[in-house]
């Protein structure tokens, strides 16, 4: 958290949420982050930084060194993807654009994940799930379900930033209870107004965001959730027989997405506690993230891409749970032939009906 400490005036602080530099705002008398728009009191930041001054253990240093020594990095000159795998495996093609890749060297220890969830689904099971899924799609190109395409399903560890957020929730609203009744020829309405206040510390745990810009974020969200109960400390053995992405979106890059999901969860918690009113009109609904604890994880995904008419379509299966998602390409020619066949059949039926009436 603290870049250097040479007295309060010379201290440089990092944002507890996205790790960008904090600057003192004379107007608010707070430290603010221009990147993620968070703000904190000086006292709070000093207390957070004090807790974070932990030295790296010898075991962690050794793990980072082993990761660097035994991980190979391949680069795709066509789309720019960086593919990593253990040093016993060779990447032959890019699973994004299907072009050849070249050996690019080693990775530094900073790319070593903290945690990993190993694959539970075999390639055979993943392929069968894809076949079942594609059978329900009539108008896809023939090449999309060919054996050659199926062989390109790749076991891929996707880099994820997973965040636990401490949120300061401040909520004020006017709650209304409305009662109506009829007496004689008159109808009466009674409205009682109440001041509703909620101040709470909300904790959200395990919000994921993938750190690979080439994979669609919505596709990765569609195959959530992963069961974090099966998290293990990262070991190079998990990469054996599989590939992995090197993250190209850091914590600061994914934080806006994390922030949106965390604040939405916090709003839902507070809203669920406001009950018994016929109408609620909020005046204050602030959810400020005070601190974010990060873990860098590798999560298992069976991944396949297919290029059709200059557009790349992606398909993914959760390698732990089997949940699948994707958008299949549409073969317009097949669709037109199908519609033409229906039109022809309808014309024949109408001809027979009206021809029979004429007789």
SVG drawing of the C-alpha trace seen along z (x, -y; Angstrom):
<svg xmlns="http://www.w3.org/2000/svg" viewBox="-73 -23 87 61">
<polyline fill="none" stroke="black" stroke-width="0.4" points="0.0,0.0 2.7,-2.5 5.2,-3.2 7.6,-4.9 7.4,-6.5 9.5,-9.5 7.2,-11.4 3.5,-12.1 4.1,-14.8 6.3,-12.6 4.2,-9.5 2.8,-8.0 -0.3,-5.9 -1.9,-3.4 -5.7,-3.0 -7.0,0.0 -9.3,0.8 -7.4,0.5 -3.8,-0.1 -3.5,-3.4 -1.8,-6.4 -3.9,-8.5 -3.9,-12.3 -4.9,-14.6 -7.9,-16.7 -7.8,-20.0 -11.5,-20.6 -12.7,-17.4 -9.7,-16.9 -9.6,-13.3 -7.3,-11.1 -8.9,-10.4 -8.2,-8.0 -8.5,-9.6 -8.7,-6.2 -11.6,-4.5 -13.1,-7.7 -12.8,-6.3 -12.1,-8.6 -10.8,-7.9 -9.9,-9.7 -6.2,-10.0 -6.6,-8.1 -8.4,-5.2 -5.6,-4.8 -2.9,-4.9 -4.6,-2.1 -5.1,0.0 -1.5,-0.5 -0.2,0.5 -2.0,3.9 -0.6,4.5 3.1,4.1 3.8,7.9 7.0,9.2 7.0,11.9 7.9,15.3 10.7,17.4 8.2,20.0 6.4,17.5 9.6,16.3 10.5,19.9 7.0,20.5 7.4,17.4 10.9,18.6 9.6,22.1 6.7,20.6 9.1,18.4 11.4,21.4 8.9,23.9 6.4,21.8 6.6,21.2 5.0,18.3 3.8,18.4 2.8,15.4 0.3,15.1 1.5,12.6 -1.9,12.4 -4.2,11.4 -1.6,10.7 -2.7,13.4 -0.2,14.6 -0.6,18.3 1.2,19.9 1.7,23.6 4.1,25.8 7.5,26.3 6.6,29.9 3.9,28.8 4.1,27.0 1.3,24.6 0.7,25.2 -2.1,22.8 -3.9,19.8 -7.3,20.8 -8.6,17.4 -7.8,17.0 -6.4,20.5 -3.2,19.1 0.3,20.6 2.0,19.2 5.7,18.8 7.7,19.3 8.1,16.0 10.1,16.9 9.3,17.1 7.0,15.3 8.0,13.4 6.9,14.5 4.4,11.6 2.1,13.6 2.0,16.6 -1.6,17.1 -2.5,17.3 -5.2,20.0 -6.5,22.4 -9.5,24.7 -8.6,27.8 -10.5,29.2 -13.2,31.7 -14.7,32.2 -12.6,34.2 -12.4,33.1 -14.7,36.0 -17.4,34.8 -17.0,31.2 -17.2,32.3 -20.4,34.3 -22.0,31.2 -21.1,29.1 -22.6,31.7 -25.9,31.8 -26.0,28.0 -25.4,27.7 -28.1,30.3 -30.7,27.7 -29.4,25.1 -30.6,25.7 -29.1,22.9 -25.4,23.1 -22.7,23.6 -21.7,27.2 -18.1,26.4 -19.1,25.3 -20.0,28.9 -17.4,30.7 -14.9,33.1 -12.1,30.8 -13.7,27.9 -14.5,30.1 -10.9,31.1 -10.1,27.4 -11.9,27.4 -9.2,26.3 -8.8,26.8 -7.9,23.2 -7.2,21.7 -8.6,18.2 -7.0,15.6 -9.5,14.1 -9.2,11.3 -11.5,12.2 -12.4,9.5 -13.7,9.2 -15.1,5.7 -15.8,3.8 -18.6,1.4 -19.9,-1.5 -23.6,-1.7 -25.5,-4.9 -29.2,-4.9 -32.0,-7.3 -35.5,-7.2 -39.1,-8.2 -41.4,-5.2 -45.1,-5.6 -47.9,-3.4 -51.2,-4.1 -54.6,-3.1 -57.9,-3.7 -61.5,-3.1 -65.0,-4.1 -67.6,-5.6 -71.0,-6.5 -70.6,-8.2 -67.0,-9.3 -63.7,-7.6 -60.8,-8.4 -57.0,-8.0 -54.6,-8.0 -50.9,-8.4 -48.3,-7.9 -44.7,-8.9 -41.7,-7.4 -38.0,-8.2 -36.1,-5.1 -32.3,-5.0 -29.8,-2.3 -26.1,-2.6 -24.2,0.7 -20.9,2.3 -21.6,4.7 -19.1,7.3 -19.2,8.9 -17.0,12.0 -15.6,13.6 -16.7,11.3 -14.9,12.4 -13.7,10.5 -11.6,12.1 -8.3,10.5 -8.2,11.4 -9.3,8.7 -9.8,11.1 -12.5,13.1 -16.0,11.6 -16.8,10.6 -20.5,11.6 -19.5,15.0 -17.4,15.6 -20.3,14.3 -22.7,16.6 -20.8,19.7 -20.6,18.6 -20.5,19.5 -17.4,21.4 -17.4,23.3 -14.6,21.6 -14.8,24.5 -12.5,26.4 -9.9,23.7 -6.3,24.9 -3.0,23.2 -1.5,22.8 0.9,25.5 2.5,25.9 1.1,29.5 -2.4,28.1 -1.1,26.7 0.0,30.2 -2.0,31.0 -3.7,27.6 -3.1,24.0 -3.5,20.8 -3.8,17.1 -1.5,14.4 -3.6,11.6 -3.5,8.4 -6.0,6.5 -4.7,5.6 -6.6,5.0 -7.1,1.3 -8.6,2.3 -11.2,4.7 -12.1,2.7 -14.9,0.6 -16.6,3.9 -16.0,5.2 -17.3,2.0 -20.5,2.1 -21.3,5.7 -20.3,5.0 -22.4,1.9 -25.4,3.7 -25.1,6.5 -24.9,3.9 -28.0,2.1 -29.9,5.4 -28.9,6.2 -30.2,2.8 -33.3,2.9 -34.2,6.3 -34.1,4.9 -36.7,2.2 -40.0,3.9 -43.6,3.1 -44.1,-0.1 -46.4,-0.8 -44.0,-3.2 -40.3,-4.0 -38.7,-7.2 -34.9,-7.2 -33.0,-10.4 -29.6,-9.0 -28.4,-5.7 -24.6,-5.6 -22.4,-2.5 -18.7,-3.5 -16.1,-0.7 -13.5,-1.3 -11.2,1.7 -10.8,4.5 -8.9,7.7 -7.7,9.4 -6.8,12.9 -5.4,13.8 -6.9,17.1 -6.8,19.5 -10.3,21.0 -11.0,23.9 -12.8,23.3 -13.2,25.5 -13.0,22.9 -13.6,22.9 -13.7,20.1 -15.0,20.2 -14.4,17.7 -17.3,17.2 -17.5,14.5 -14.8,12.3 -16.5,12.6 -15.2,14.7 -17.8,16.6 -16.8,17.9 -18.2,20.9 -17.3,21.8 -18.0,24.6 -17.3,24.2 -14.6,26.8 -15.7,27.4 -19.6,27.4 -20.3,28.0 -22.4,24.9 -22.1,23.7 -22.7,20.6 -22.0,19.2 -23.5,17.5 -23.7,19.8 -23.1,18.3 -26.1,18.1 -25.9,19.6 -28.3,17.3 -28.3,19.7 -29.7,22.5 -32.3,20.2 -33.4,19.0 -33.7,22.6 -35.7,23.6 -38.1,20.6 -38.3,21.3 -39.3,24.9 -42.0,23.8 -43.4,21.2 -43.5,23.8 -45.3,26.3 -47.8,23.6 -48.4,22.8 -49.1,26.4 -51.6,26.7 -53.4,23.5 -53.5,24.6 -55.1,27.9 -57.6,26.2 -58.7,23.5 -58.5,25.9 -61.0,28.2 -63.4,25.3 -63.3,24.4 -64.3,27.9"/>
</svg>
